[in-house]
Amino acid sequence: MGYTHGIRWTKEKIYDEVRKVMKALDINRMPSDKECTLATKSHGLGIAISRNGGFKGIAEEMNLKQSDSESKTGFDAEMMIKELLENKGYRVEKMSARHPYDLLVNDNIKIDVKAANKYTHQNQWSCYSFNLEKSNPTCDIYVIVCIDENKILIIPSKFLKQTQLSIGDHKSKYNIYQDRWDYIEQYDKFYKQIVV
C-alpha cells in the first residue's frame, strides 16, 4: 500500500476515490490515469493505482471495463509483437485475457507484452511507466514497447524482480535490452534440450 502525497492508500481508499472520479466525470467504466488527474487535480490516485495492481488490475477487482483506447493500446502491441515473432519463424499463440502472460512461443516460451506512451510530469521530466504487477513474474520474458519512440526492449523476467518499471531518457540502463531478440532464441534452445 503506502503513502502518496500524504494519503495512506488502502485498496478501499482507492476504490472509493475511483468511484468519486467516475461520478464526477459521469462515466460507468474505469477512469484512465489522465481522467483521474483531471478529476482530482493530482497524480496521487493514478500513482496509488499503479502501485496496487495497475489500472487493469483495479478495474478487474472492481468489475469495471477499461476505456477502449487503453485496452486497444495493449492489444495492438501484443499483435504487433506476435507478428514480428512469426516473421522471425516462431509459432506464436495469443493467450486469453485470463492468462498471466500474453503470448506463448513455440509451445514453451511465455512472453508478457507491456506497452506505454511517454508520460510527461508537469512539463519537467518524461518517462515510460509499466506496471509489471508481480515481483515474482509468471513469464519468461517481458517485451517492453515504448510506443512514442518505437523502441522494443526484450528483457528476461529474471532481471525484473519488481512491480513497476520506469524508463526515462535515452541513457536508460534498460537500453542494453533494446532489440535483444536473441534472448528468445536462447530460451527456445533451452526448452528444446529438455527431454523426457
C-alpha positions as a Markdown table, in Angstrom:
| # | Residue | x | y | z |
|---|---|---|---|---|
| 1 | Met | 0.0 | 0.0 | 0.0 |
| 2 | Gly | 1.9 | 3.0 | 1.2 |
| 3 | Tyr | 1.6 | 6.8 | 1.1 |
| 4 | Thr | 1.3 | 9.1 | -1.9 |
| 5 | His | 1.0 | 12.8 | -1.4 |
| 6 | Gly | 0.4 | 12.4 | 2.3 |
| 7 | Ile | -2.5 | 10.0 | 1.8 |
| 8 | Arg | -2.5 | 6.4 | 3.1 |
| 9 | Trp | -3.7 | 4.4 | 0.1 |
| 10 | Thr | -5.5 | 1.2 | 1.0 |
| 11 | Lys | -7.4 | -0.7 | -1.6 |
| 12 | Glu | -10.7 | 0.5 | 0.0 |
| 13 | Lys | -9.5 | 4.1 | -0.3 |
| 14 | Ile | -8.5 | 3.6 | -4.0 |
| 15 | Tyr | -11.9 | 2.0 | -4.8 |
| 16 | Asp | -13.7 | 4.9 | -3.0 |
| 17 | Glu | -11.7 | 7.5 | -5.0 |
| 18 | Val | -12.2 | 5.7 | -8.3 |
| 19 | Arg | -16.0 | 5.8 | -7.6 |
| 20 | Lys | -15.8 | 9.5 | -6.9 |
| 21 | Val | -13.9 | 10.1 | -10.2 |
| 22 | Met | -16.5 | 8.1 | -12.1 |
| 23 | Lys | -19.3 | 10.1 | -10.6 |
| 24 | Ala | -17.5 | 13.4 | -11.2 |
| 25 | Leu | -16.9 | 12.5 | -14.9 |
| 26 | Asp | -20.3 | 10.8 | -15.3 |
| 27 | Ile | -18.7 | 7.6 | -16.6 |
| 28 | Asn | -19.5 | 3.9 | -15.8 |
| 29 | Arg | -16.1 | 2.4 | -16.5 |
| 30 | Met | -12.6 | 2.5 | -15.0 |
| 31 | Pro | -11.2 | 6.0 | -15.4 |
| 32 | Ser | -7.8 | 6.4 | -17.2 |
| 33 | Asp | -4.8 | 7.9 | -15.5 |
| 34 | Lys | -5.4 | 11.2 | -17.3 |
| 35 | Glu | -9.1 | 11.2 | -16.1 |
| 36 | Cys | -8.0 | 10.6 | -12.5 |
| 37 | Thr | -5.6 | 13.5 | -12.7 |
| 38 | Leu | -8.2 | 15.7 | -14.3 |
| 39 | Ala | -10.9 | 14.9 | -11.7 |
| 40 | Thr | -8.7 | 15.0 | -8.6 |
| 41 | Lys | -6.2 | 17.8 | -9.7 |
| 42 | Ser | -3.4 | 15.4 | -8.5 |
| 43 | His | -1.4 | 12.4 | -9.7 |
| 44 | Gly | -1.8 | 10.7 | -6.3 |
| 45 | Leu | -4.6 | 8.4 | -7.2 |
| 46 | Gly | -3.0 | 7.3 | -10.5 |
| 47 | Ile | 0.3 | 6.6 | -8.7 |
| 48 | Ala | -1.6 | 4.6 | -6.0 |
| 49 | Ile | -3.4 | 2.6 | -8.6 |
| 50 | Ser | -0.2 | 1.8 | -10.4 |
| 51 | Arg | 1.4 | 0.6 | -7.2 |
| 52 | Asn | -1.6 | -1.6 | -6.3 |
| 53 | Gly | -2.1 | -3.8 | -9.3 |
| 54 | Gly | -2.4 | -1.2 | -12.1 |
| 55 | Phe | -5.4 | 0.2 | -13.8 |
| 56 | Lys | -6.2 | -3.2 | -15.4 |
| 57 | Gly | -6.0 | -4.9 | -12.0 |
| 58 | Ile | -8.1 | -2.4 | -10.1 |
| 59 | Ala | -10.7 | -2.5 | -13.0 |
| 60 | Glu | -10.9 | -6.3 | -12.7 |
| 61 | Glu | -11.2 | -6.1 | -8.9 |
| 62 | Met | -14.0 | -3.5 | -9.1 |
| 63 | Asn | -15.6 | -5.4 | -12.1 |
| 64 | Leu | -15.3 | -2.3 | -14.3 |
| 65 | Lys | -14.5 | -2.2 | -18.0 |
| 66 | Gln | -11.5 | -0.1 | -19.2 |
| 67 | Ser | -11.7 | 2.5 | -21.9 |
| 68 | Asp | -11.4 | 1.2 | -25.4 |
| 69 | Ser | -8.3 | 3.2 | -26.1 |
| 70 | Glu | -6.3 | 1.7 | -23.1 |
| 71 | Ser | -7.2 | -1.9 | -23.8 |
| 72 | Lys | -6.7 | -1.3 | -27.5 |
| 73 | Thr | -3.1 | 0.0 | -27.0 |
| 74 | Gly | -2.1 | -3.2 | -25.1 |
| 75 | Phe | -3.9 | -5.4 | -27.7 |
| 76 | Asp | -2.3 | -3.7 | -30.6 |
| 77 | Ala | 1.2 | -4.1 | -29.1 |
| 78 | Glu | 0.6 | -7.8 | -28.4 |
| 79 | Met | -0.5 | -8.3 | -32.0 |
| 80 | Met | 2.5 | -6.4 | -33.3 |
| 81 | Ile | 4.9 | -8.5 | -31.3 |
| 82 | Lys | 3.1 | -11.7 | -32.3 |
| 83 | Glu | 3.6 | -10.7 | -36.0 |
| 84 | Leu | 7.2 | -9.8 | -35.5 |
| 85 | Leu | 7.9 | -13.1 | -33.9 |
| 86 | Glu | 6.1 | -15.0 | -36.6 |
| 87 | Asn | 8.1 | -13.2 | -39.2 |
| 88 | Lys | 11.2 | -14.5 | -37.4 |
| 89 | Gly | 9.9 | -18.1 | -37.8 |
| 90 | Tyr | 8.4 | -18.7 | -34.4 |
| 91 | Arg | 5.0 | -20.2 | -33.7 |
| 92 | Val | 3.1 | -17.8 | -31.6 |
| 93 | Glu | -0.2 | -18.3 | -29.7 |
| 94 | Lys | -2.1 | -15.3 | -28.4 |
| 95 | Met | -3.4 | -16.2 | -24.9 |
| 96 | Ser | -6.7 | -15.2 | -23.5 |
| 97 | Ala | -7.1 | -12.2 | -21.2 |
| 98 | Arg | -7.2 | -14.5 | -18.1 |
| 99 | His | -3.7 | -15.9 | -18.7 |
| 100 | Pro | -0.9 | -14.4 | -16.6 |
| 101 | Tyr | 1.1 | -13.8 | -19.8 |
| 102 | Asp | 0.2 | -12.7 | -23.3 |
| 103 | Leu | 2.0 | -14.9 | -25.9 |
| 104 | Leu | 3.2 | -18.5 | -25.9 |
| 105 | Val | 6.1 | -19.0 | -28.3 |
| 106 | Asn | 6.9 | -22.4 | -29.8 |
| 107 | Asp | 4.7 | -24.0 | -27.1 |
| 108 | Asn | 7.2 | -23.1 | -24.4 |
| 109 | Ile | 8.3 | -19.5 | -24.0 |
| 110 | Lys | 5.9 | -17.4 | -22.0 |
| 111 | Ile | 6.0 | -13.7 | -23.0 |
| 112 | Asp | 4.3 | -10.8 | -21.4 |
| 113 | Val | 4.0 | -7.7 | -23.6 |
| 114 | Lys | 3.8 | -4.2 | -21.9 |
| 115 | Ala | 3.2 | -1.1 | -23.9 |
| 116 | Ala | 3.1 | 2.6 | -22.9 |
| 117 | Asn | 3.2 | 6.1 | -24.3 |
| 118 | Lys | 5.6 | 8.6 | -22.8 |
| 119 | Tyr | 4.3 | 10.4 | -19.7 |
| 120 | Thr | 5.4 | 14.0 | -19.0 |
| 121 | His | 5.2 | 15.1 | -15.4 |
| 122 | Gln | 4.2 | 18.8 | -15.2 |
| 123 | Asn | 6.4 | 19.7 | -18.2 |
| 124 | Gln | 9.5 | 18.7 | -16.2 |
| 125 | Trp | 10.6 | 15.2 | -16.9 |
| 126 | Ser | 9.3 | 12.4 | -19.1 |
| 127 | Cys | 9.3 | 8.6 | -18.8 |
| 128 | Tyr | 7.5 | 5.5 | -19.8 |
| 129 | Ser | 5.9 | 3.7 | -16.9 |
| 130 | Phe | 4.9 | 0.0 | -17.0 |
| 131 | Asn | 3.0 | -1.9 | -14.3 |
| 132 | Leu | 4.6 | -5.4 | -14.1 |
| 133 | Glu | 2.1 | -6.4 | -11.4 |
| 134 | Lys | 4.2 | -9.1 | -9.7 |
| 135 | Ser | 7.6 | -9.1 | -8.2 |
| 136 | Asn | 7.8 | -12.8 | -9.0 |
| 137 | Pro | 7.0 | -12.9 | -12.7 |
| 138 | Thr | 4.9 | -15.6 | -14.3 |
| 139 | Cys | 6.5 | -15.1 | -17.7 |
| 140 | Asp | 9.9 | -16.0 | -19.1 |
| 141 | Ile | 10.4 | -12.7 | -21.0 |
| 142 | Tyr | 9.0 | -9.2 | -20.9 |
| 143 | Val | 8.7 | -7.4 | -24.2 |
| 144 | Ile | 8.5 | -3.7 | -23.4 |
| 145 | Val | 7.2 | -1.4 | -26.1 |
| 146 | Cys | 7.9 | 2.3 | -25.8 |
| 147 | Ile | 5.3 | 3.5 | -28.3 |
| 148 | Asp | 6.4 | 7.1 | -28.8 |
| 149 | Glu | 10.0 | 6.1 | -29.7 |
| 150 | Asn | 9.1 | 2.9 | -31.5 |
| 151 | Lys | 11.6 | 1.2 | -29.1 |
| 152 | Ile | 11.3 | -2.5 | -28.2 |
| 153 | Leu | 13.1 | -4.0 | -25.2 |
| 154 | Ile | 13.3 | -7.7 | -24.7 |
| 155 | Ile | 14.1 | -8.4 | -21.0 |
| 156 | Pro | 14.3 | -11.8 | -19.4 |
| 157 | Ser | 12.0 | -11.7 | -16.4 |
| 158 | Lys | 14.8 | -12.9 | -14.0 |
| 159 | Phe | 16.2 | -9.3 | -14.4 |
| 160 | Leu | 12.9 | -7.6 | -13.4 |
| 161 | Lys | 12.0 | -8.7 | -9.9 |
| 162 | Gln | 9.9 | -5.6 | -9.4 |
| 163 | Thr | 6.3 | -4.4 | -9.8 |
| 164 | Gln | 6.9 | -1.2 | -11.6 |
| 165 | Leu | 9.3 | -0.3 | -14.5 |
| 166 | Ser | 10.1 | 3.3 | -15.4 |
| 167 | Ile | 12.2 | 4.1 | -18.5 |
| 168 | Gly | 13.4 | 7.6 | -18.7 |
| 169 | Asp | 15.8 | 9.4 | -21.1 |
| 170 | His | 18.0 | 8.0 | -23.8 |
| 171 | Lys | 20.6 | 7.0 | -21.3 |
| 172 | Ser | 18.4 | 4.5 | -19.5 |
| 173 | Lys | 20.1 | 1.4 | -18.1 |
| 174 | Tyr | 17.5 | -0.7 | -19.8 |
| 175 | Asn | 18.7 | 0.3 | -23.3 |
| 176 | Ile | 21.0 | -2.7 | -23.2 |
| 177 | Tyr | 17.9 | -4.8 | -23.8 |
| 178 | Gln | 16.8 | -3.0 | -27.0 |
| 179 | Asp | 16.1 | -5.4 | -29.8 |
| 180 | Arg | 17.6 | -8.4 | -27.9 |
| 181 | Trp | 15.6 | -11.0 | -29.9 |
| 182 | Asp | 18.5 | -13.4 | -29.3 |
| 183 | Tyr | 17.1 | -14.0 | -25.8 |
| 184 | Ile | 14.1 | -15.6 | -27.3 |
| 185 | Glu | 16.4 | -17.9 | -29.3 |
| 186 | Gln | 18.3 | -18.8 | -26.1 |
| 187 | Tyr | 15.1 | -19.7 | -24.3 |
| 188 | Asp | 14.0 | -21.7 | -27.3 |
| 189 | Lys | 17.2 | -23.7 | -27.4 |
| 190 | Phe | 17.0 | -24.4 | -23.6 |
| 191 | Tyr | 13.5 | -25.7 | -23.9 |
| 192 | Lys | 14.4 | -27.9 | -26.9 |
| 193 | Gln | 17.2 | -29.5 | -24.8 |
| 194 | Ile | 14.8 | -30.7 | -22.2 |
| 195 | Val | 13.7 | -34.3 | -23.0 |
| 196 | Val | 11.9 | -37.0 | -21.1 |
